C-alpha cells in the first residue's frame, strides 16, 4: 500500500471481500503492516463469513445476506446506511482479475458509503486508488468484449476480401476482350 494511505492510529478500514481467500489474506497482511492499529471490517458473501468470524484481526464481519456474485440489486438503502454510519477512512475492493471487470456494483457501493479513500487490490497484488465518480460513470468495455468485436471484424474482413477477389476475377472473365480474334477454320 502507498505510504500516504496508512500510518494513522485507529484508522477504520472496510475490505469488500470478493476474491479468493489467499488474496484476502495478502491484502489483510499488507493493511496490518502499513497501518498503526487499524480497525478492520469485512463485507463478504454469506458463504465465507463463517470462516472469517474466527479471525481475531477483524473487528466485524458483515454478510448482509449477500450470496453469489455481488450485483446492483445487493445495494440497498439499509446496507449503504449501515456501512456509511461507520465512517470508514478506507474501503478496499479485492479484484479477482487485473482491471476489475464486472466489479462495477462493488465500486458503486464503495463510493456510496462515502469513505475518504477507495482503493483496489488486484490479482497481481497491486494497489490502485479509485476515483469515485470516474469509476462509476465511465464506459467500461471489458476486454473479452473487445476481443470478440475484433474477431467479428477480422472475420468480416476475410469474407469481404474473399468476395472482392472472387467477384473481380469473375468480372474480369466476363468483361475481358480476347486479344486475338478467333480464326475461321479452312476446309
Buried (B, 14 or more C-beta within 10 A) or exposed (E): BEEEBBEBEEBBBBBBBBBEEEBBEBBBEBBBEBBEEBBBBBBBBEEBBEEBEEEEEBEEBBBBEBEEEBEEEBBEEEBBEBBEEBEBBBBBBBBBBEBBBBBBBBBBBBBBBBBEBBBBBBBEEEBBEBEBEEBBEEEBEEEEEEEEEEEEEEEEEEEEEEEEEEEEEEEEEEEEEEEEEEEEEEE
